[in-house]
Structure formats: structure tokens, C-alpha cells
Amino acid sequence: MENANLRVTKDGLHVQVVEKTTDSSSTDKGISPNTTKAIVLYTELMRCLIQDETTRVYDKSLRGEPNDGHPNMLLKVFLVFQEMKKSGLKPDIACYNSLLRACAKAGDIELAQDVLRRIDDDGLQPNRATWREAIKAAKNAKRSDFADDVWNTGTSYREKRNVNSRDVSNWTPNLADVELLMSVYVAETKSLNDHKKRIILHQKIIQL
């Protein structure tokens, strides 16, 4: 068995990830404990980067300084993700949800769409957090059309995938999810000057 120490850094923080294994038993018996630990640590590193950026923006608002958005956060998170894949690890849904959370913070729906495609390509089952983070991206981008697409895809996911596997299931939204979708409509309404478009969004809110 060959060992190679993997090290991931976040600013001054060093995280020792795992001893990378090429032992054949790990492939025969599924994912090894070390591999699982490595995926968890990479995911946690991405979450730390997102939280650090959230704290930084909040601190700036408390000081009355202008919000400069999240200029480097997305880059840092996706660099960690790429480093993870280079090390030979396969992302799980929690890892992808962290990517979506970064997209949500930045309001980047194009990257969010790409992440959702990657989840499909990897054959993973999205969960409630997946759909919610994608909708949060729509909210920050003020794009109710994207939120509607995510909602429709999630609630009919099994049919859209055209599979009968029990591992694939539809998303069943609860009241909090409906409120989140409503907040997307409200956010976009506030940004519009077009009266007709605002009426359409108001009608969607009433229908919810």
C-alpha cells in the first residue's frame, strides 16, 4: 500500500486530510474509512471558507463599510473542490451542497446550474439542502425563473431522470421551502421597475 500525505490549507490554517491509499481492498469493499474522512475534511474546509467570508461581510456591515460582495470566496471554495478531485476523491452530496452554498452566497446561478449538472453526472441523489441552496442562489441573483426551474426539477426529479430506482426520489417541499420560494419573488419584485412584471410576481406569491 502506498501512502501519500495530503495537506489542504486555508490561509494560515493547515488541515491534515488523510493517507491516500491504493490498497485494492478499498475498491472491493466500497469506500474506505480514510477516503470518507478525507471527503468530510475537504467539505468542512469549504464550509469554513464560506463561513469566514460570511463573517467578514457581516463585520463590514457593522462598521458601516460598503458591501463588496464575495469577490474571492467562490474561487477559494472551487479551488479546494478541484484539489479534492485531483487527489482522486469522489465528491458526495454534502460536498456538492457546500459548492451550492458558495454559489448561493455569491448569487451565481450559472455556477449553481453547473453544480446541479455535476450532481446528475455523478449519479448522486439531491436532498432538501441541495434544492434550497440552489433557490437561495436564485434569491440573491433576483432570478425567480431559475428558482421556478429548480422547484419544478426537484419536485419531479424522479420523473425527469426517467428511472424507477428507489434511490432516486422527488423533493417534497415543506412550509419553510415555500416561504423561501416566496422570498425569491419578493426579492425580484423589489428590484423591478416594470409594473407588469411586478404584477406577475405578485400573482405568483398569492398562488403560493
Secondary structure, 3 states (H helix, E strand, C coil): CCCEEEEEEECCEEEEEEEECCCHHHHHCCCCHHHHHHHHHHHHHHHHHHHHHHHHHHHHHHCCCCCCCCCCHHHHHHHHHHHHHHCCCCCCHHHHHHHHHHHHHHCCHHHHHHHHHHHHHCCCCCCHHHHHHHHHHHHHHCCHHHHHHHHHHHHCHHHHHCCCCCCCCCCCCCHHHHHHHHHHHHHHHHHCCCHHHHHHHHHHHHHC
